[in-house]
Amino acid sequence: MIPVTGALALDPDDISVTYVRASGPGGQNVNKVATACELRFNLAGSALPPDVKARLVPLVGSRLTKDGVVVIQADRFRSQEMNREDALARLVEFVRRAAVRPKRRIATRPTRASKERRLEGKSRRAGVKKMRTTRPGSD
């Protein structure tokens, strides 16, 4: 199990890693060696709690396929192992952020002073606009 938080861990069976050739500059090394890592995490079939899954979907965004698989590509480094660790660390960070429950907003009422300030500002603005109008017969 891959630890995420104290109570949450990822099952390695839900993760598959493949290596592909990296794009961009790099000379012969980039043409010969498949160092870029493509990590696939089966979100739909994972054992994560449903609320964590629901919060993870908007976090990963376009990395989520229609089949419910999160695809993370890592090609920052020149070695497979470093790219694999980078992709896994990014996945763990996504899940760690999704594990945090958002605080519920407690509805509060505006204070009397804030209501009075708002109404006073509105009446001041109305007065400014009233001064701009032309009255009939004042030509």
N, C-alpha and C positions, 0 to 999 in steps of 0.2 A: 504494500500500500504506500502511496505517495502522500505524505502529510501536507495538509493545506492549513488547517487551524487545529486547535486542540481537539475538537470533536468531529472534524471533517477530514476525509482522506479520499484520494482518487484511486480507483482500481486500475492497475497497469493493463489488465485485459481489455479495458475500454479505449486504450491508446495504441495506435499503430504509427510506426515511423518508417518513412521511405526516404531515400536519398536520390536527388536529381542533380543535374548539372546546374551550377549557378550562372546567372546572367551577369553581364557587365564586364568591365576590364579585368584582366588577370593573366593575359598571355596564354601560354600553352597549358598551364596548370588548370585553368578554367575549362579548357577544351577536353582534357583527359580525365579529370577526376570529378566524381559526383559528390560534391561536398555540401550542397544546399540540402537542408532538412525540411521535409514536409510532414508535420505532425497532424494526425487526425484523431479527434476525441469524439466518441459516440455519446453525445449529450442525451439523445432520446433514450438510449438503452442503459444509461449510467444509473448508479445507485444514489445519486445526489437527491436531497430533499426537493419536493416540487417547488417550494418558494425560492430556493437557490437557483433552480433551473430557470424559473420565470425571470429572475433578476439578471441572469447570465445572458439571456437572449439579446437584450438591447446593448449590453456591454460589448459583445463580440461582433455585433452588427453584420456586415457583409461577409464575415468569415464563416457564418453559419450556412450550411447547404439546406436544400429543401428536405433532405433525408434526416435532418437533425444531427449533422456531423459538423463539428468545429474544425476548420482547417487553418493551421498556423504555419506559415513559411518563414524559415530562418536561413539567411545566407550572409550574415554579417562577418563570419569568421572563415578562415581557410581550412578548418578541420571539421570533419563530420561530428566528432564528439562535442566540440564547443558549440556548434550549431544546434545539436540535439539538446544540450543543456539549456541553451538560450530559448528554444521553442518551448521546452518543458517549463522553464521559469516563467515565461509569459503566460502559459496556460494556468499555472498555479496562481499567478497574480490576478488573472481574470476571475478565477473561482473564489479567491480570497476576498476580492472586492464585492462579488455577488453574495458572499456569505454574510455580509454586514446588513442587518435589518435597518431600514430607514426609520428614524424616529417619527412617531405619530405627532402630527401638529395638533396642539391644543388651541381650540378656538378661543379668542379673547375679544372683549368688547372695547371699542375705542373710548378713551377717557372723555370726560365732559370738556376739559380744556382743549383737547385736540379737535372735538366737534366745533367748539366756539372759534378756534383759529381757522378752521376750514370755512365756516360760514362767513367770518369776517373777511377773509381773502376773497371769497366769492362776491360779497357785496362791494368791496373795493374795486374789483375788476368790473362789475356791472356799472359802477359810477363812472369809471374811465370811459367805458363804451357809450354811456348815456350822454356824456359831454361831446362826443363826436357827432351825434345826430343833429341834423338841421331841423329847426322847428318851422312850421308854416307861418308865413307872415313876418319872419325876422330878416327879410332881404334888405 
